[in-house]
Amino acid sequence: MATTQGRMVTVLSIDGGGIRGIIPGTILASLESKLQDLDGEDARLADYFDIIAGTSTGGLVTTMLTAPNKKNRPLYAAKDINDFYLEHCPKIFPQKSGLWSSITGVFSPFTGPKYNGKYLRSLVQGILGDTTLQQTLTNVIIPAFDIKLLQPTIFTTNDAKVNVSKNARLSDICISTSAAPTFLPAHSFETKYADGSTRSFDLIDGGVAANNPTLLALSHVSKEVLIHDSDFPPIRPMDCTRFLVISIGTGAAKHAAKYSAAAASKWGLLGWMYNNGATPLIDAFGDASSDVVDVHVSTLFQAFHAETNYLRIQDDTLTGDASSVDIATEKNLLNLVQVGKDLLKKRVSRANLETGRFEELDGEGTNEEALALFVKHLSHERKLRRKQA
């Protein structure tokens, strides 16, 4: 890996993808386990990353890894993420059955969101209570999209510490970043400015802004280093030799002729929003956002001859129920666990913007081997900081 003297900036990024958050959950459990092998069973991912960024389901995982418990340690160990998904996803995305459910299911996309979101709201509010963004155990970045202002709203720990109106409750942030159009209802809440006046948020899924939040994380560091009292080391903005970045996708459908221009040319508003049970417009912006960010970041690191400082783990071969964001049957959820395990054994790959496919890289080994190499650097970086403290 390309390194320089002094401290590195360590970044973990997790894509959006509904129930497919189980895939990064599996990857993160392996990563944390390897850190524990080196540094002891109390090691947690929040101890090693300067920034953890997550969108939608990735925002939920980010919060699980960084919100403090009563002992001021992370609420969840990485190994517990998948148990959380296996237990709660069937209640967040209840699967309907029977003739009447089939009939009402045809009309539900036109009458309201597919799921009412009540269980998710109750769940995260019960777990997180009044814990706010500034209390996270490391810096987090969680995007949402404000439909009143038609612009992204990016929640960060650093902003929350200096701007009380951005210090929202983590439960509100999680509900907002997960509010995928057509699937879950939009979420509104209020905070207060320092002078006591009210600030309102009207938010939907962060995937509208950045389904892959890796670039948001890098840009955030560049912005913060321009601030004199930044917690980050004095580095040149976007100097990739000083970054260690792990970006984890939630999987994507296997490349096939899912839609065609001939068919899409006949679609109106409803056709783009709902087509034979699928949501073409949402599929398009989610996949496009993730892949373009990956190509951009990968190119940036290559330009600095620091390509091994960036690891993107993604599977673009999902088929059937596994490629959905909400088919929360026990069979499908357990299958997604296996997808994550299999992904660890696959070779390191990179997205080709021309074809849209992930291509294996020669001489890079498997994703699990690449994680093991990152673990050594993350552990070394943490020990170096402790020594310098």
PECORZI-V780419 format. One record per backbone hydrogen bond with DSSP energy under -1.0 kcal/mol. CO is the residue of the C=O (numbers start at 1). NH is the residue of the N-H. Records with the same first field share a line. If there is no record, write none. Layout:
# PECORZI-V780419
CO: NH  NH
This chain:
# PECORZI-V780419
9: 244
10: 50  51
11: 246
12: 53
13: 248
14: 55
17: 20
18: 21
19: 22
20: 23
21: 25
22: 26
23: 27
24: 28
25: 29
26: 30
27: 31
28: 32
29: 33
30: 34
31: 35
32: 36
33: 37
34: 38
35: 39
36: 40
40: 43
44: 47
45: 48  49
50: 139
51: 12
52: 141
53: 14
55: 58
56: 60
57: 61
58: 62
59: 63
60: 64
61: 65
63: 67
64: 76
66: 137
67: 75
69: 72
73: 69
77: 80
78: 81
80: 84
81: 85
82: 86
83: 87
84: 88
85: 89
88: 91  92
89: 93
98: 102
99: 103
100: 104
101: 105
102: 106
104: 108
107: 110
108: 111  112
117: 121
118: 122
119: 123
120: 124
121: 125
122: 126
123: 127
124: 128
125: 129
128: 131
131: 170
132: 135
133: 136
139: 52
140: 157
141: 54
142: 155
144: 153
145: 204
146: 150  151
151: 146
153: 144
155: 142
156: 160
157: 161
159: 163
163: 166
164: 167
166: 168
168: 133
169: 173
170: 174
171: 175
172: 176
173: 177
174: 178
176: 179
177: 206
178: 180
179: 205
180: 183  184
182: 114
183: 115
187: 203
189: 201
191: 199
193: 196
197: 193
199: 191
201: 189
202: 147
203: 187
204: 145
205: 208
206: 209  210
211: 16
213: 217
214: 218
215: 219
216: 220
217: 221
218: 222
219: 223
220: 224
221: 225
224: 227
227: 230
233: 235
236: 239
238: 240
239: 242
240: 243
242: 9
244: 11
245: 311
246: 13
247: 313
248: 15
252: 318
256: 258
260: 264
261: 265
263: 266
264: 267
268: 272
269: 273
270: 274
272: 281
275: 278
278: 275
279: 283
280: 284
281: 285
282: 286
283: 287
284: 288
285: 289
286: 290
287: 291
288: 292
289: 293
290: 294
291: 295
292: 296
293: 297
294: 298
295: 299
296: 300
297: 301
298: 302
299: 303
300: 304
301: 306
302: 305
306: 309
307: 310
309: 245
311: 247
313: 249
315: 252
318: 254
319: 322
320: 323
321: 324
325: 19
326: 328
329: 333
330: 334
331: 335
332: 336
333: 337
334: 338
335: 339
336: 340
337: 341
338: 342
339: 343
340: 344
344: 368
346: 367
348: 361
350: 359
352: 356
357: 352
359: 350
361: 364
365: 348
366: 370
367: 371
368: 372
369: 373
370: 374
371: 375
372: 376
373: 377
374: 378
375: 379
376: 380
377: 381
378: 382
379: 383
380: 384
381: 385
382: 386
383: 387
384: 388
385: 389
